[in-house]
Amino acid sequence: MTHPNFDAMSREELRAYLLEHRNSEEVFQAYMDRMTSEPVLAHGSPEDLADLDRFAAVLEQVKQLKRARKTQGS
């Protein structure tokens, strides 16, 4: 059996692999390393939730970043 290359896996692939191998400390650590090394998609505040225009702007920013991340992974 070959050892999987966690670095070559997309975030989604690594998450799926983790769910299939829940008891693997190695997979868990690889996933946590990935999660802490990736940038946060958006920063917000409680005020953003109260102001619908600001919330919409933050939501659009998250959508754009997700689209960009998806095209980079393709």
C-alpha positions in Angstrom: 0.0 0.0 0.0 1.3 3.4 -0.9 1.4 6.3 1.5 -0.9 9.1 0.4 0.6 12.5 -0.4 -1.5 14.9 1.8 0.2 17.9 0.3 -1.0 17.0 -3.2 -4.6 16.6 -2.1 -7.1 19.5 -2.3 -8.7 20.6 0.9 -11.8 18.8 0.0 -9.9 15.6 -0.9 -8.0 15.7 2.4 -11.2 16.3 4.4 -12.8 13.3 2.7 -9.8 11.2 3.4 -9.9 12.3 7.0 -13.5 11.3 7.3 -12.6 7.8 5.9 -9.7 7.5 8.3 -11.0 9.1 11.5 -8.7 7.2 13.8 -5.5 8.3 12.0 -3.5 10.8 14.0 -1.3 11.5 10.9 -4.3 12.4 8.7 -5.8 14.6 11.4 -2.5 16.5 11.9 -2.2 17.0 8.1 -5.7 18.4 7.9 -5.2 20.7 10.9 -1.9 21.9 9.4 -3.7 22.7 6.2 -6.5 24.5 8.0 -4.2 26.7 10.0 -1.9 27.5 7.0 -4.7 28.7 4.7 -5.9 32.3 4.9 -9.2 33.1 6.5 -11.8 33.9 3.8 -13.3 36.9 5.5 -13.0 39.1 8.5 -16.1 40.5 10.0 -17.6 42.0 13.1 -21.0 41.8 14.9 -21.8 45.1 13.3 -21.5 43.5 9.9 -24.5 41.3 10.7 -26.6 44.2 11.8 -25.8 46.3 8.6 -27.2 44.3 5.6 -25.1 46.2 3.1 -21.9 45.4 4.9 -23.0 41.8 5.4 -23.7 41.5 1.7 -20.3 42.9 0.9 -18.6 40.4 3.2 -20.6 37.5 1.7 -19.7 38.6 -1.8 -16.0 38.7 -0.8 -16.3 35.1 0.5 -18.0 33.9 -2.7 -15.3 35.5 -4.9 -12.5 34.0 -2.8 -14.1 30.6 -2.9 -14.4 30.8 -6.7 -10.8 31.9 -7.0 -9.7 29.0 -4.7 -11.7 26.5 -6.8 -10.2 27.7 -10.1 -6.7 27.5 -8.6 -7.4 23.9 -7.6 -8.6 22.9 -11.1 
